[in-house]
Amino acid sequence: MKKPKVILGLIKSLLENNGHLTSRELPRSKKVSTNQLYKAILTLSKLGLIQICGELSNNRFELHLVRDPQFLNLEQKVKAIFYEDKSKTKSFKFHTVALKNSIASIEDSSYWSVDDKVKTKLKVYKPKREFGKIVVEKIELGVQKAYTKLTLNPPTRAREKIIHGFKVIQSNYFTFTQKETIERYGDPEMMDGLSVMQPTLLATLEIRFPESYRFIDVKAEKYDLVIIDGPQIPSPIRDHRLIIERNRIILKLVYPSFGYYFISWKAAQ
């Protein structure tokens, strides 16, 4: 995915002006139309990064930065694959742009990927960046949590693109029937998900099943808070598409708000 130059230009101007811009102070260019500029403003609002005070239609408004982000995820891909031998892999891949100079590290974490009842391994994908090197400094596996920390040497340049991610590998995880799922997890419903903790333009959650597996009662849900005992009250998901195929489910999110997104289902038997 290409870098969104208009969005990055707006964020840069906001950061340089202590998080505040009036309509007269917007970064304008002959190469960027007013419609493109206003579309970028609305995108930043959807991402939860700015508050718009006033009306765009009369060109009298102010923009206020309500978060101080370090990175913008151009794309976040999460893929969970279940196998016939009941094992599971779950990969996390991020295409990220640094919004500031001098960021020295990147931290990634995933909840609801690690289960203390099963044997778990974690593999870090080889990261890439436009300028300098990346070193894997820390890898941690805890109860229902995976964590990695990457050190950037030298620290980032603003607008630098970085690709990074990791994979969690688990044995004896999957259950093929509702009875087995209840015996194992206390509920007939299974679920898997992703978390949006940084501003993200596009996020995709894909779940693949063995050829012999059949599922029913598919739902997509968002939670603002998740605790160790499970998700809480769901909130509406905007700008999403849920695709259901014979042996996979895909949830596509455009400009997702911050929170935790899940796909849930039940075994057909």
C-alpha positions in Angstrom: 0.0 0.0 0.0 1.3 3.5 -0.9 1.9 6.1 1.7 -1.1 8.5 2.1 0.7 11.7 1.4 -2.2 14.1 2.2 -3.0 12.3 5.5 0.7 12.3 6.5 1.0 16.0 5.6 -1.9 16.9 7.8 -0.5 14.9 10.8 2.9 16.5 10.3 1.3 20.0 10.4 -0.7 19.2 13.5 2.4 17.9 15.3 4.4 21.0 14.3 1.6 23.3 15.6 1.1 21.7 19.0 -1.9 19.6 17.8 -4.0 22.6 16.6 -4.8 23.9 13.1 -7.3 26.4 11.8 -8.8 26.1 8.3 -6.5 28.9 7.2 -3.4 27.0 8.5 -4.1 23.8 6.5 -1.1 22.6 4.4 -2.3 23.5 0.8 -0.8 22.6 -2.5 -1.7 22.9 -6.2 -1.3 19.1 -6.4 -3.9 18.5 -3.7 -7.6 19.5 -4.3 -9.8 20.8 -1.5 -11.9 17.6 -1.8 -8.8 15.5 -1.2 -7.8 17.6 1.8 -11.3 17.4 3.3 -11.4 13.7 2.7 -8.1 13.3 4.6 -9.5 15.4 7.5 -12.6 13.1 7.7 -10.4 10.0 7.6 -8.3 11.3 10.6 -11.6 12.0 12.4 -12.7 8.4 11.7 -9.4 7.1 13.0 -10.0 8.9 16.3 -7.0 11.1 15.9 -8.6 14.5 15.6 -11.7 16.5 16.7 -13.3 18.8 14.1 -14.7 22.0 15.6 -17.0 23.8 13.2 -18.2 22.9 9.7 -16.1 21.9 6.8 -18.7 23.1 4.4 -18.3 26.8 5.3 -14.5 26.5 5.5 -14.4 27.8 9.1 -13.2 25.1 11.4 -10.4 24.0 13.7 -8.7 20.7 14.0 -7.5 19.4 17.4 -5.2 16.4 17.8 -6.8 14.2 20.5 -4.1 11.5 20.4 -0.4 11.7 20.0 0.4 8.7 17.7 3.9 7.4 16.9 2.9 5.2 14.0 0.2 4.9 11.4 -0.6 1.4 10.2 -1.2 1.4 6.5 -2.4 -2.2 6.7 -2.7 -4.8 9.5 -3.2 -8.4 8.5 -4.1 -11.1 11.0 -4.6 -14.7 9.8 -5.5 -17.7 12.0 -5.3 -21.2 10.5 -6.6 -24.3 12.1 -5.4 -27.8 11.0 -6.6 -31.3 11.0 -4.2 -32.3 13.8 -5.9 -29.6 16.0 -2.9 -27.3 15.8 -3.2 -23.6 15.1 -1.0 -20.8 13.7 -1.9 -17.1 13.9 0.2 -14.5 12.1 0.3 -10.8 12.6 1.7 -8.5 9.9 2.0 -4.7 9.9 2.8 -2.2 7.2 3.6 0.9 9.3 4.7 4.5 8.7 6.6 6.3 11.4 4.9 9.7 12.1 7.8 11.2 14.0 11.6 11.3 14.0 13.7 9.6 16.7 11.4 6.7 17.6 13.7 4.0 19.0 11.5 0.9 19.2 8.4 -0.8 18.1 6.3 -3.0 20.5 3.8 -5.5 19.3 1.4 -7.6 21.5 -1.5 -9.9 20.9 -4.1 -11.0 23.5 -6.2 -14.1 23.1 -3.5 -15.8 21.0 -1.8 -17.8 23.8 -3.5 -20.4 25.9 -1.6 -21.8 28.9 -3.3 -25.2 28.3 -1.4 -25.8 25.1 2.2 -25.8 24.0 3.0 -22.5 22.3 5.8 -21.1 20.2 6.4 -17.6 18.8 8.3 -16.8 15.6 9.2 -13.2 14.7 9.2 -12.4 10.9 12.3 -10.7 9.6 11.4 -6.9 9.8 12.2 -4.4 7.1 12.6 -0.6 7.1 13.6 2.1 4.6 16.5 3.5 6.7 18.7 1.6 9.1 18.5 -1.7 10.9 16.0 -3.5 13.2 17.0 -5.8 16.0 14.6 -8.1 17.9 15.2 -7.1 21.5 12.6 -9.0 23.4 10.1 -11.9 23.0 7.7 -12.8 25.7 4.9 -15.4 26.0 2.5 -15.2 29.0 -1.0 -16.3 29.9 -3.0 -15.4 26.8 -0.5 -12.8 25.6 2.4 -12.6 23.1 4.8 -9.7 23.1 7.7 -8.5 21.0 9.9 -5.5 21.1 12.0 -4.3 18.1 14.9 -1.8 18.4 15.5 0.6 15.6 19.1 1.6 14.9 19.2 4.5 14.1 15.8 5.7 15.3 13.1 6.5 12.8 12.8 9.2 10.3 9.3 10.7 9.9 7.3 9.0 7.1 9.7 6.0 7.0 7.9 2.8 6.2 8.5 -0.3 8.3 7.2 -3.9 7.8 7.1 -6.2 10.9 5.2 -9.0 12.5 5.2 -12.3 14.2 3.5 -15.7 14.3 2.1 -17.8 17.2 2.1 -21.6 16.8 0.0 -23.8 19.1 -0.5 -27.5 19.3 -3.7 -29.4 20.4 -5.8 -26.1 20.3 -8.7 -26.7 17.9 -11.9 -28.5 18.6 -14.1 -30.1 15.9 -17.5 -30.4 17.6 -19.6 -28.3 19.9 -19.4 -31.0 22.6 -15.6 -31.0 22.5 -15.6 -27.2 22.6 -17.8 -27.1 25.7 -15.7 -29.8 27.4 -12.5 -27.9 26.6 -13.5 -24.2 26.9 -16.9 -24.2 28.7 -18.8 -22.7 25.8 -20.0 -24.0 22.4 -18.9 -20.8 20.7 -15.3 -20.3 19.5 -13.8 -16.9 18.6 -10.6 -15.3 17.3 -9.7 -11.7 16.7 -7.4 -8.8 16.3 -6.8 -5.5 18.2 -6.5 -2.0 16.8 -4.2 -0.1 19.2 -2.8 2.4 16.7 -4.4 4.4 13.9 -5.0 1.9 11.0 -6.2 2.5 7.5 -7.1 -1.1 6.7 -7.3 -4.2 8.9 -8.1 -7.8 7.8 -8.8 -10.8 10.0 -8.9 -14.1 8.2 -9.7 -17.5 9.7 -9.1 -20.7 7.8 -10.5 -24.1 8.8 -9.6 -27.7 7.8 -11.4 -29.0 4.7 -13.5 -31.4 6.8 -14.7 -28.8 9.2 -18.1 -27.1 9.0 -19.3 -24.1 11.0 -22.5 -22.1 11.8 -23.7 -19.0 13.6 -20.9 -16.6 12.4 -20.8 -13.2 14.0 -18.4 -10.2 13.9 -18.2 -8.2 17.1 -16.2 -5.2 18.5 -15.3 -4.7 22.1 -13.8 -1.5 23.6 -12.4 -3.5 26.5 -11.3 -7.1 26.9 -10.3 -8.7 30.3 -8.7 -12.1 31.0 -12.1 -13.7 31.6 -13.4 -12.8 28.1 -14.8 -9.9 26.1 -17.4 -7.6 27.6 -20.4 -5.8 26.0 -20.0 -5.4 22.2 -20.2 -2.1 20.4 -21.2 -1.5 16.7 -18.6 -2.0 13.9 -18.6 0.6 11.2 -17.2 0.3 7.7 -16.7 -3.4 7.6 -17.3 -6.4 5.4 -17.8 -10.0 6.6 -17.1 -12.6 4.0 -18.1 -16.2 4.7 -16.8 -19.0 2.5 -16.9 -22.8 2.8 -13.7 -23.1 4.8 -12.8 -19.6 5.8 -14.2 -16.3 7.2 -12.8 -12.9 6.5 -13.5 -9.6 8.3 -12.3 -6.5 6.5 -12.2 -3.2 8.4 -11.7 0.3 6.8 -10.5 3.1 9.1 -11.3 1.0 12.2 -11.7 2.7 15.5 -9.5 1.6 18.4 -10.6 -1.6 20.1 -10.8 -5.4 19.8 -12.5 -7.1 16.9 -13.6 -10.7 16.9 -15.1 -13.3 14.6 -17.1 -16.0 16.5 -18.7 -19.2 15.3 -19.8 -22.7 16.3 -19.0 -26.1 15.0 -21.9 -27.4 12.9 -22.0 -30.7 14.8 
